[in-house]
């Protein structure tokens, strides 16, 4: 059974072919990072236009690498939301046209369900029940999962997502876009204890997140120092302290949830799951707590079509097909 996955929710154009829900035959991605870099963030109109320009080539490349033809496909899985409306529309329109012309099922995947599925693409699968943290540029969500498909939202960001906080901090400091990777790299040369930032734990027992105050704290720090040019000699320490403030809250709340729901497995997915400090602190805390910790491979942390293909495969198995009237959300 060959399934084509398509992902165009934001600024990555991706296609992947999955065989029998286990073997990833191809995983092709066209990044738009260079396109949006001058603006310090994703420009929705530009993202949509680039998807239109490259999607057919990306899909064709995925099929060629997988060694299959259009007529070999059993179904098509596509991200239906959340995301940028115009970007989603490109992928959905393309997938609907293919499904109609080939007379095969169309599968609509929630983007966060895709990120959760990414944990199951690697051999070291998570076991159920488990707590899963989905942390990216657009989302910071904490879930309790009893079994695959039975998912309860425990907490989410009330304002900025963790990845968004990284991107906005990088923009303030003139470090470019995307901000997460560059902050991760530079923070490794700094001392997080030298410049301490606030941790927003909210009310007692809350599993929600908030990172807008942290962004404001950075802004005030820059103002007190007289501007960005005056913090160059402390940049590494500044980034290390900022990063640690985000990581500490993510780790603490995830393990609070694991303790509350008596689980022995934690999964972390999404773009920020590639952050080295987050991985290190999660693994350290897991060893002390005797909890198994699962991350996708670095390649599968950011938006990709492999995760959309696998999430679609699970839907295919239970016959949850999407209508051709499918619209982006």
C-alpha angles and dihedrals in degrees: 000000000000119000126187117213123200126192124185104141097127132345103332122085108203142167131179138177118219124191119212091337092287114062117067106210097179139359115186125181133181111196125210096196093117091049094055099033095094091056098049091235145028117303105208097211093050091047092053093049093050091050089054091050099050110022098090091049092047091051092046090051092050092052093047094049090048090052094235140114132226092260090057092065119106097191145349123233121197137177107253098180175048100021143081107330096224094045092049091048092059094055095041094049091049093048093046092051091050094046091049096047094045093040093229131131122281117217123199116209128196106229094232091049085057092054090050090050090053089073089061095052093077122074094247097073125190116247127223139291096036145151116240126194115201107195123173144127092290104027144042106179132159119206139186109213118193092181134340107296095022104093131163122193109228101174144346140182116286092205129350121024117232093252090048089054090053092049094048092047090051090050091051090051095045094244097132135231135336092036102187099072096045093048090048091052098045095041090064088072094052139080110240092200095063096068114028123198127196123268115220107213093157117201121356112282094008116145092194122107136221127187104161091091090054090054089051091049089056091049091052091047091054090049092051090051092051098252142315095299090063096057099055092104091053098037096113093049091045092053093044091053093046093048093047091053089059096041095048092056094045092051096044096050094044092054092043087058092048090053093045094051095037096235128155098201130067126185126195120196140165134066095300089055085080091064108117095214092051092048092048096048093043091052093046093050091045092055091052092046095043090236125142112239123203129193129175116242112276090255091059098046096080123059110299140156096235091074091048090051093052094046088049091050091058089051091048090055092059095038097248098155126173123233121243086244087071113144130190120263 
